[in-house]
Amino acid sequence: MAAFMQWLVYADFILITCLLLFISWQDILLRIISNDSLIVLLCLVVLFVAMQQRFPNIIAALVVIAVFFPLFIFNIIGGGDIKLMSVLSMAFSWQQNADFFFITALLGGVIGVIGFLFYCQIVREHGIPYGVAISLAFIFFNVVLLN
């Protein structure tokens, strides 16, 4: 039974990864992260955490919204990025969330440098698609944790 449950966790992670790749693609092309995608992602993340016999870190999700909302008000970060970080932060403990945000910041910096080097005009006009960094950080962090 444990092997079957582990297989379900991996299957759910693959679904989450596919959805995060779609969200990243959507963020690159349209600079939008749709609420429909986020609702499906929320269901998959809650299922992912529950199958590992843990509780979703709802307080972390609320803290992310509270901390990053002022950045949204001042047009520093997009609302979809905040919602994406909030949903994904539910999968981690407090220490893991700190590591997740650190990896997200590193990947965001790399994506920003690449964007300014190769797509300077587009980045200046539309900003950096930070959903890509958030998604890649989640995938990277879980691959490291799961293996």
C-alpha positions in Angstrom: 0.0 0.0 0.0 2.9 2.4 0.8 4.3 1.9 -2.7 1.0 2.7 -4.3 0.7 5.9 -2.2 4.2 6.9 -3.2 3.3 6.4 -6.8 0.3 8.6 -6.4 2.5 11.3 -4.8 4.8 11.2 -7.8 1.8 11.2 -10.2 0.4 14.3 -8.5 3.8 16.0 -8.6 4.0 15.3 -12.4 0.5 16.9 -12.8 1.7 19.9 -10.7 4.8 20.2 -12.8 2.9 20.1 -16.1 0.5 22.8 -14.8 3.4 24.9 -13.6 5.0 24.7 -17.0 1.7 25.8 -18.5 1.5 28.7 -16.0 5.1 29.7 -16.9 4.4 29.6 -20.6 1.3 31.7 -20.0 3.2 34.2 -17.9 6.0 34.5 -20.6 3.5 35.0 -23.5 0.7 37.0 -21.9 2.1 38.2 -18.6 -0.9 36.7 -16.9 -1.4 33.9 -14.5 -5.0 32.8 -14.7 -7.2 32.2 -11.7 -8.5 29.0 -13.3 -5.0 27.6 -13.4 -4.4 28.6 -9.8 -7.6 27.0 -8.6 -6.6 23.7 -10.2 -3.0 24.1 -8.8 -4.5 24.7 -5.3 -6.4 21.4 -5.5 -3.4 19.5 -6.7 -1.1 21.0 -4.1 -3.5 20.3 -1.2 -3.8 16.7 -2.5 0.0 16.5 -2.8 0.4 17.5 0.8 -2.4 15.4 2.1 -1.1 12.2 0.4 2.2 12.8 2.3 0.1 12.8 5.5 0.8 16.5 6.2 -1.4 19.5 6.6 -1.3 22.4 4.1 0.5 25.4 5.6 -2.4 27.7 5.3 -0.9 30.3 7.6 2.2 30.5 5.3 -0.1 31.2 2.4 -1.9 34.0 4.3 1.5 35.5 5.4 2.7 35.5 1.8 -0.4 37.4 0.7 -0.1 39.9 3.6 3.6 40.5 3.0 3.5 40.8 -0.7 0.2 42.7 -1.2 1.9 46.1 -0.6 4.3 45.2 -3.4 1.4 44.6 -5.6 -0.2 47.9 -4.6 3.0 49.7 -5.7 3.1 47.7 -8.9 6.4 46.0 -8.0 5.0 42.4 -8.3 2.0 41.1 -10.1 -1.1 39.8 -8.3 -0.9 36.4 -10.1 2.7 36.0 -8.9 1.6 36.6 -5.3 -1.3 34.1 -5.6 1.1 31.5 -7.2 3.6 31.9 -4.3 0.8 31.7 -1.8 -0.6 28.4 -3.2 2.9 26.8 -3.5 3.9 27.9 -0.1 1.2 25.7 1.4 3.3 22.7 0.5 6.2 23.6 2.7 7.1 24.0 6.4 8.3 27.4 7.6 12.0 26.5 7.1 11.3 25.0 3.7 9.4 28.2 2.8 12.5 30.3 3.6 14.6 28.0 1.3 11.9 28.1 -1.4 11.8 31.9 -1.4 15.6 32.1 -1.5 15.7 29.7 -4.5 12.9 31.7 -6.1 14.9 34.9 -5.7 18.0 33.4 -7.1 16.2 32.0 -10.1 14.4 35.3 -10.6 17.7 37.1 -10.7 19.1 34.7 -13.3 15.9 35.1 -15.4 16.2 38.8 -15.0 19.8 38.9 -16.2 19.0 36.7 -19.1 16.0 38.8 -19.9 18.0 42.0 -19.9 20.8 40.5 -21.9 18.7 39.0 -24.7 15.2 40.6 -24.5 16.0 44.0 -23.1 13.2 45.9 -24.9 10.5 43.3 -23.9 11.6 43.2 -20.3 11.6 47.0 -20.1 8.1 47.2 -21.5 6.5 44.2 -19.8 8.7 43.3 -16.9 10.1 39.9 -15.9 7.8 36.9 -16.0 8.4 36.0 -12.3 5.9 33.1 -12.4 8.7 31.2 -14.3 11.1 31.6 -11.4 8.5 30.7 -8.8 7.5 27.6 -10.8 11.0 26.5 -11.4 11.9 26.9 -7.7 9.0 24.8 -6.7 9.9 22.0 -9.1 13.6 22.2 -8.2 12.9 22.2 -4.5 10.6 19.2 -4.7 12.9 17.2 -6.9 15.6 17.7 -4.3 13.2 16.9 -1.4 11.6 13.9 -3.0 14.9 12.2 -4.0 
